[in-house]
Amino acid sequence: MYDHILIPSDGSSLAQVGVDHGLALAKIHGAKVTAVTVTEPFGGQFAFASDLWTPDEAAAAEYDEAQRAIAERVLAPIEAKANAMGIPIETVHIPGRLVSSAITDLAGERGCSVIVMSSHGRTGIIGAMLGSQAQSVATSSTVPVIIAR
């Protein structure tokens, strides 16, 4: 049923629930895995309003290097766990993108059959203010999305 599972992670303990579920599904189905972490542009959501603020080249380079290092810390344990389980895995860091669109785009580009991720479960005003990556992925994805809780 699933032959290629996309597992997004931000490295949090909550995201680990989705990682563990995705790897368990991959093992059961004999699927390969692509693990992904996305780092937003310098300035986050405000980076797209360049009239507000634009970093200089040194600050942008420092930010990019820090995000690369964080991505490595997020992806390395997932890769190690998949390898220990005998699951074929590829890791991907997508820098400078909004998270939900980067995840759904990657799923399409790589021909993934399902996305497995966790959710903070934010609702109400907090959910509206902080957004829900899982909700955004689930509503815009062209492949099934499993949200582990």
Number of C-alpha atoms within 10 A of each C-alpha: 8 15 15 22 26 30 29 28 24 18 18 9 11 16 19 19 18 23 25 19 19 27 25 16 18 24 17 10 14 16 21 22 25 22 26 22 23 23 20 17 19 20 17 12 11 13 16 13 10 10 8 9 11 15 13 8 9 9 12 15 13 11 16 17 12 12 21 17 11 16 23 16 13 20 21 13 12 24 19 13 15 23 12 9 13 13 19 16 22 15 19 16 18 18 18 17 16 16 21 21 16 19 25 22 15 17 22 13 9 12 14 22 18 21 28 24 27 24 16 12 11 14 12 7 9 10 14 10 10 10 13 18 20 24 17 15 23 19 13 14 19 15 16 14 21 17 18 18 13
